[in-house]
Amino acid sequence: MERFDYSLQDVRNTFYDEIAYHIEFSVAVILIPAALQLPVSLIVRIFLIVSALLVLIIELINTAVGVAVNSISIGQNTLSVKVKDSGSAAILMASINFLLVWGIVLFNLIFKIS
């Protein structure tokens, strides 16, 4: 139970320390309940929710990697930059996935395409 408390504290710290996570978390808090209300199948609902959670998970991992790289490396080096850029790219890909999933579902709902 103690480890669970530490994990929740880390999520809280990231929420307050990282503006990107704060925004992504706020979007997820709004859209996950919305996904539960949309007239879609269970599998589509799962895709909507997982796409939002995936962005949050990857942002947490990227934050952890960034903190680790900053604490280990003394100055700027190419490997540190590459690691941080890869983390940012992972967030970009998760965000594109999120936009595509939500965009396709909402487009289909609005224009009644099945």
C-alpha positions as CSV (number, residue, x, y, z in Angstrom):
1,M,0.0,0.0,0.0
2,E,2.9,2.3,0.7
3,R,4.2,2.0,-2.9
4,F,0.7,2.9,-4.2
5,D,0.8,6.0,-2.1
6,Y,4.3,6.9,-3.5
7,S,2.9,6.4,-7.1
8,L,0.0,8.6,-6.4
9,Q,2.3,11.3,-5.0
10,D,4.4,11.1,-8.1
11,V,1.4,11.6,-10.3
12,R,0.4,14.6,-8.1
13,N,3.9,16.0,-8.4
14,T,4.0,15.6,-12.1
15,F,0.5,17.2,-12.4
16,Y,1.8,20.3,-10.5
17,D,5.3,20.4,-12.0
18,E,4.7,19.7,-15.7
19,I,2.3,22.1,-17.5
20,A,1.9,19.6,-20.4
21,Y,0.8,16.8,-18.1
22,H,-1.6,19.3,-16.3
23,I,-3.2,20.1,-19.7
24,E,-3.3,16.4,-20.8
25,F,-4.8,15.3,-17.5
26,S,-7.5,18.0,-17.6
27,V,-8.4,16.9,-21.2
28,A,-8.6,13.3,-20.1
29,V,-10.8,14.2,-17.1
30,I,-13.3,15.8,-19.4
31,L,-13.1,13.3,-22.3
32,I,-13.1,10.0,-20.5
33,P,-16.5,10.6,-18.9
34,A,-17.7,11.9,-22.3
35,A,-16.6,8.6,-23.9
36,L,-18.8,6.8,-21.4
37,Q,-21.8,8.8,-22.6
38,L,-21.3,8.5,-26.4
39,P,-23.6,6.2,-28.3
40,V,-20.8,3.9,-29.5
41,S,-19.9,0.2,-29.1
42,L,-17.9,-1.1,-26.2
43,I,-14.8,-1.6,-28.2
44,V,-14.9,2.0,-29.6
45,R,-15.4,3.3,-26.1
46,I,-12.4,1.3,-24.9
47,F,-10.3,2.8,-27.8
48,L,-11.4,6.3,-26.8
49,I,-10.5,5.8,-23.2
50,V,-7.2,4.0,-23.8
51,S,-6.1,6.6,-26.3
52,A,-6.5,9.3,-23.6
53,L,-4.7,7.2,-21.0
54,L,-1.9,6.4,-23.3
55,V,-0.9,10.1,-23.6
56,L,-0.9,10.4,-19.8
57,I,1.2,7.2,-19.4
58,I,3.8,8.2,-22.0
59,E,4.0,11.7,-20.6
60,L,4.8,10.2,-17.1
61,I,7.5,8.0,-18.6
62,N,9.0,10.9,-20.6
63,T,9.1,13.1,-17.5
64,A,10.9,10.3,-15.6
65,V,13.4,9.8,-18.4
66,G,14.0,13.6,-18.6
67,V,14.6,13.9,-14.8
68,A,16.9,10.9,-15.0
69,V,18.9,12.3,-17.9
70,N,19.1,15.7,-16.2
71,S,20.4,14.2,-13.0
72,I,23.0,11.9,-14.7
73,S,24.4,14.1,-17.4
74,I,26.5,17.1,-16.5
75,G,26.2,19.0,-19.7
76,Q,24.6,18.8,-23.1
77,N,25.7,15.8,-25.0
78,T,24.3,14.1,-28.1
79,L,23.0,11.0,-26.3
80,S,21.1,13.1,-23.8
81,V,19.5,15.2,-26.5
82,K,18.6,12.0,-28.5
83,V,17.0,10.4,-25.4
84,K,14.9,13.5,-24.7
85,D,13.9,13.9,-28.3
86,S,12.8,10.3,-28.4
87,G,10.6,10.9,-25.4
88,S,9.1,13.9,-27.0
89,A,8.5,11.9,-30.2
90,A,6.7,9.2,-28.2
91,I,4.4,11.9,-26.8
92,L,3.8,13.3,-30.2
93,M,2.9,9.8,-31.6
94,A,0.5,9.2,-28.7
95,S,-1.1,12.6,-29.2
96,I,-1.6,12.0,-32.9
97,N,-3.1,8.6,-32.1
98,F,-5.4,10.3,-29.6
99,L,-6.5,12.9,-32.2
100,L,-7.1,10.3,-34.9
101,V,-9.1,8.0,-32.7
102,W,-11.3,10.8,-31.3
103,G,-11.5,12.5,-34.6
104,I,-12.7,9.4,-36.5
105,V,-15.2,8.5,-33.9
106,L,-16.7,12.0,-33.6
107,F,-16.7,12.4,-37.4
108,N,-18.6,9.2,-37.7
109,L,-21.1,10.2,-35.0
110,I,-21.6,13.7,-36.5
111,F,-22.1,12.5,-40.1
112,K,-23.7,9.2,-39.2
113,I,-21.2,7.1,-41.1
114,S,-21.0,3.4,-40.2
